């Protein structure tokens, strides 16, 4: 089974620095390696002759502050195209091209993958600091670290002296490319994704300051009616187009307001916790994985394979075996993606987009009397529309054909009656009972419906399914 994990901080290979105040459009952006950036900051903020404990404490604060900006997408969420500035009013000093002290360089090479967290929070702590002489602040006092080090304080003792006893050091953080949090496609009703869960977490936190935004009761990664209502309320509150969909502009406004509400860029941060970033689906699938996410990929590949002869048709069995691996590589080859046989976020976005384009352009009646392909989005409670009508028509025939199922009436709304019948079928199939219909359930309902369609010899003569009781 794939490890769902969590979206924890990483150390970026590179960081983009704006050489001026955030709103200085004339200032240059420079991209440097993260280690070179910290070496530069440290060489311009502190003195190489200070005791080693003081140097380490200061450098850890500088690393943590920078990673806080990167992890929170502090500046991108405000529409800027950089990670951090070089002005002390907002961030910390960076002098492009300046000299680096040798002992500082060695310390950075040893600890650049460490950062500070406060309590149980997982985001890099915004370790605000000042020199403690010409400027003072509520955080670390740089010159004060020298006297503490001379008294025998260790780096962690110095940091706890200024930031509190609950300060911890995270060691060996992974070094990776930092991708923008926006998933690459607008989120809307019916989507199931880690990004939806992140959206739900953020909107629920924001409503503490904006009570007009309704609470999302189930934070499960499913974009349901309650999530849509919360999005609409957020868009209204912040003068955004009220579409109920989360495009890039809405996404980053949510990120920005969330950061502000939780004070994540301040010493008094309320914190992000592990439960807030736990994933509902894996970010990468590979050979040997199994489960519902694999079934989803297999379903998409199988449908795409009917229209692209270069993608082999495969069984939808939930196991990422050799056949699925071959189909994934064929898909990647067909659409100019890295041919590595794993399904990552980019593969998923392309696969999902192609599938939706395909479904939206199929001619009416393409499936004949058989069930149509999954509409490309989950059907959630209170949903209405063509997909609900189709689903209920399938259930109506199934219920009419099965003596062990209660009679079913199509209402045009995905209601509790519909959910009850679906969950009865799920119990029979050994599928988890949830309050929406995703890929696997749609697929199994369609299979069952098709089997009954084939069993009905006089289909054209059936005018009223409510009167059709083959078991009587």
Buried (B, 14 or more C-beta within 10 A) or exposed (E): EBEBEEBBBBBBEBBBBBBBEBEEEEBEBBEBEBBBBBBBBBBBBBBBEBBEBBBBBBBBBBBBBBBBBBBBBBBBBBEBEBBBBBBBEBBBBBEEEEEBBEEBBEBBEEBBBBBBBBBEBBBBBBBBBBBBEEEEEEBBBBBBBBBBBEEEBEBBBBBBBBBEEEBBBBEEBEEEEBEEBBBBBBBBBBBBBBBBBBBBBBBBBBBEEBEEBBEBEBBBBBBBBBBBBBBBBBBEBBEBEEBBBBBEEBBBBBBBBBBBBBEBBBBEBEBBBEEBBBBBBBBBBBEEBBBBBBBBBBBBBBBBBEEBEEBBBBEBEBBBBEBBBBBBBBBBEBBEBEEEBBBBBEBBEBBBBBBBEBBEEEEEEEEEEBBBBBBBBBBBBBBEEEBBEBBBBBBBBBBBBBEEBEEBEBEEBBBEBBBEBBBBBBEEEEBEEBBBBBBBBBBBBBEBBBEBBEEBEEEEEEEEBEEBEEEE
